[in-house]
Amino acid sequence: MKKQILALAACALLAMPLTAHADWTTGAENRFYAAGGTIAARVSLTSEQSLRVSVSPDEGAASFYFLYGDDADEDAFSLQLPCFIQQDGGEPSALVSVLPVIDTGNGRRFYVIDTGTPAGCLIVSYSGGKYKTAFDASSIEGDWTEASIEVQKKELVLHLSDASGNAQDYLLTYDKKAGTFSAEGAASVSTVVIEE
């Protein structure tokens, strides 16, 4: 009887999503500022990883190309994201950043992208030469206009605010099985893809 109970308990644990709060540490933040025109930069993230960024305030967009090894740009993991635009002396400007975040328990590496908008607030995961989007702040239901992710020692905290000044914070929980983050207690928006 004891063995059956233990077996059922083990099955129940395996069926549950594996979430974790980790010990987080950050690397050097890469910040890119453009006023009018377009800026482009390439930075080394590790000895094997690099990032190419292009910021265009005139178009309200930023492009990110995560490269591994000798990948050509067309083989890169690419993101084209909207960015928050400010008017400085009549010229549009934008500031975007990429912050490396490492789980010190297992060495897993993530990159927090912040362009100032919910659709430009992402976490990109990296493992075994592959990149993927592990979290997208625009998936949180609401009319949010600004978003950022704060890295604390034990937690990642999503900060959202709307045009009226209302703010909401969510703890981000990592699901090891899915390889993604979710906002605890937040309703998310479903994305429907229609194929023609």
N, C-alpha and C positions, 0 to 999 in steps of 0.2 A: 504494500500500500504506500509506504514512504517513497519507494522508487517511482511509482506512478505519479505521485504528487510532485516530486522533483522534476520528472520528465515534462509534466504539464507546465510547470513554472518556467522551465528552460525554453519550451516552445513559445510560451507567451512573451518572454523577453526577446526572443528572436523575431517575433512578429512586430514588435514595437519599433518605431524609428529610433536609430541610435543618435541621440543628440549629445552635445558636449559643450561645456564652457571650458576654455583652454587658458593657458598662460600665453599672452600675446606680447610680442615685441615688434618694434617698427624699425625699418631701415631709414635711410635718408630720403626725405620727401623731394620729389621732382616737381617744380612749379614752372608753369609756362604762361607768360603774360604777352598779350598782343594789343597794341593800340593802333587802330586803322590797319589796313593791309593784312598780310598773312605772315605768320612766323612758322618756321619748321625747325625741328631739332631731333637729334638722335642721341640717346643715352644708353649706357651700358647698365643693365640691372644686375647681372652676375657675370661670371666668366663666359657663360654660354647663352645668356639671354640679353636681348636688347629691345629697346622701344623706340619707335619713330612716331613723333607727334607733330600735327599740323593744327594751328589755331587760326581761325578766320572770323574776327568779330563782324566784318561786313556781311558775312553769310550766316552768322549766329551759330557756327558749327565748329566742332573739333574732331579730328580723326586720330585714331590710335592704332598702331600696327605693332603687335607683340611678335617678336621674332625669336626663334630658337636656333642656335648654331649658325650655319651658313644659309639659312632660309632666304630665298628671294622675297621681295616685298609682296609679290602676288601669292606666296605661300603662307603669309603671315595670318595670325588671328587678328582680324580687323574690326574696329568699331567706329561708326560715324555717329556722333552724339551732338545734341543741341547744347549750347552753353549760355549761361547768364551774361547778358550784355549790359554794360554801363556806358553812359555818355560822359566822357572826360574832355571838357573843353570843346565839345562839338564832334569829336571823333569817337566812334564806338570802340570799346575795349573789352577784353575778356581775360579771365585768369582761370586756368585749370591746373589740377594737380594729380599726381600719381604717387601713392604712398605704399611701399612694400610692407607687408605685415606677415609675420612668421609665427606659427604655432610652435613654441619652444619645446613642447612635449614630443612632437614627432617630426619637426623640421618642415612641415608642409608650408608652402609659400602662396600668398595671395597678394593681389594688388587692388587697393581702394582707389577708384577713379572718382574725382569730384569736379564737375563742370559748373556747379551751382544750381542745377535744375534736377528735379526728380528723375527725369529720363536720362540724365547724365551722371547719376550717382549709382555706381556699380561696384561689385566685387568680382574680380576675375581670379579664378583659381589656376594654379599651375601644378602639373604633376607629370613626370615621365615624358617631358618634351611636348606636352599638350596643354593648351589653354582652353578655358571655357568660362562662360558667365555663370557665377555662383550666386549672385543676388542682383536684383534690379529694383531700386527704390520706387520706380513708377508702377510696380506691381501692387503697391499699397493703395487701397481704396481711399479716395478723397480728392479734393481740389487743391492739392499741394503745389506751391510755386517754388519752394526752396527745399533742398535736402542736403544733408551731410552725414558722414559716419565718423564717430569719435572712437578711437581705439584706446581702451582702458586696459589695465593689467590683466583683468580676468574676463572682460566683456567687450563686445562691440556694440555701440549704441547708435541707433539711427535717429537723427533729429529731422523733423519735418515741420514746415510752417506754411500757412496760406496767405493770400493777399490781405486778409483782415487782421493778420497778426496772431491768429490762433496757432498754437504749437503742440506737437505731440512727439513723445520719445518712445522708442521701442528697443528692447534688447534683441539682438540678432543671435539666433541659435543655429549651430552648424549640425546638419544631418550627415553623418559619416557615410551612410549607405547611399544616399542620393548625391552627395558631394555638393550640396547647396546650403545656403543660409535661408532662414525664414524669420520674420518679425513676430515675436511672441505676442499673442493676443490681437494681432492685426487682421482685419479682413483684407483679402487680396483680390485683385482684379484678374479675371480669367481672360486669356488671350485666345481668340478664335481665329484659326487660319482657314480661309476659304480657298480651295483649289479650283481652278477653272478648267 
